[in-house]
Amino acid sequence: MNRIFHARIAMGQYLFLILIGSLTVYMLWNKLPLPAALFMLWLVVIIEKLIHTTYTVTPDGKLVLFFGRFSRGKEILLKDITSVERASSMQVGRFALMRYVLVKYGGGKCAVLLPVKEEEFIRLLEERRG
């Protein structure tokens, strides 16, 4: 059975949405329809990507990364995964700017993932790949 993990939305992504939304309103307020339409389309693509990003672990040994309808997904074979670890960006004391799961696979490639249930995601990947 497929095990699907949804992605969480990081604080930087919320701030980016607010920025693009504000620019859209600004363009509409100043009667600039073409840039406003472009910003609205961009906003739709970003929101769609944030809502529909999922990480699926399949029973046939694949990790399927789906980034929404407008982006290309990626498949990683679980046997190609060399390590799965929790990581964080710049830390100040015990506080980190952003925490994520770093998946290293085949030939030095990496994938940075933001699953909602990090511990369960890491545990499942460790069980299935080993």
N, C-alpha and C positions, 0 to 999 in steps of 0.2 A: 504494500500500500504506500502511496506517495505521502510524504510528510512535508507539508508546506509551512514555511516560516515567512511572515510578513516583515517588511523593513520598517524600522522606526525612523522618524523624521528628526534630524539633528537641529540644534538651535540655529546654526548658520543657514540652513535651508529655510527655516521660518523667516529669518531676517531677509533673505533673498526674495522670498515671496512678497514680503511687505514692501521692499524696495521696488520691485517690478509693478506691483499693484499701485503704489504711490505715483510712479512715473506714468502709468496708464491714466490715472485720474487727472494728473497734471496736464497731460496731452489733450484729454477731452475738455478740460476746463479752459484751456487756451485755444480751443477750436482747431486742433491739428489732427484731422481724422486719419490720415495715412499712418503716421507714427503710432497713434493710439491703437489702430487696428493691428499693427505689427506687435506691439507690446501685449495686446489681448491674446493674440495667437500664441505668443511665447509663454504667456501665463497659463493658457490651457495645456500646452505641452508639458510644462513643468509640473503642474498639479496632477496631470494624468500619470506622469512618471513617478511622482511621489506616492500616489495612492496605490498604483498597481505593481510596484516592485515587490517581487517575491523570490524566495530561494527554496527550491524543491529538491528534496532528496528522494530519489526513485529506488524501487526495489531492485532494478537491474544495474545498480552501482553507478549512478550519475548524480551530479549536483547541477541542477538546471537553474541558471540565473536569468530571471525575466525582469526587464526594466521598463515595462509598459508597452503599449501598442505601437508607439512611434520610434522605439529603439530596438536594436538588434539584441537578442538574448545570447547567452553563452552556455555551453555544456562543458562540464569538467568531469572526467572519469574519477571516481573515488580512489581507484588504485594509483592514479597519478599524483594525488595529494601527498606532499611530503610532510607538511606540518600545518596545524591549526592552533592559533594562539590568540588570546586577548591582547590587545595593544591599545595604546593611547597616544594622542598627539602631545604637544607640549604640556608638561606637568609643572605645577607650582605646589610644592608640598604633596599632599595626597589628592589634590584636585587636578583634574585633567580637562583640557579644553574639549576633547572629544574622545570617546571610547569606541572601539570597533573590533571586529574579528578579522584577523589577517590570515588568509588561506594561501599557502605557498604550494605551487604545483608545477609539474613538468618543465624542466629546463629553466628554473629561476623566475618563472612568472608568478605574479601575486594578484590576489583579488581582495579588496577591502569591502567588507560586508557589514551591514548594520541591522542584524536581526533583533526583533523585539525580545525574544527569549534567548539571550546569548548562551547561558549555561547549558540549556537543553540542546541548542544547535551544536555547540562544540562537542558535547557528550555523544550526540547521535553520529556526528561525522567521525569521531574517534572509534566508535563501535563498528560502524559500517565499513570503514576503510581498513581496519585491522583484523 
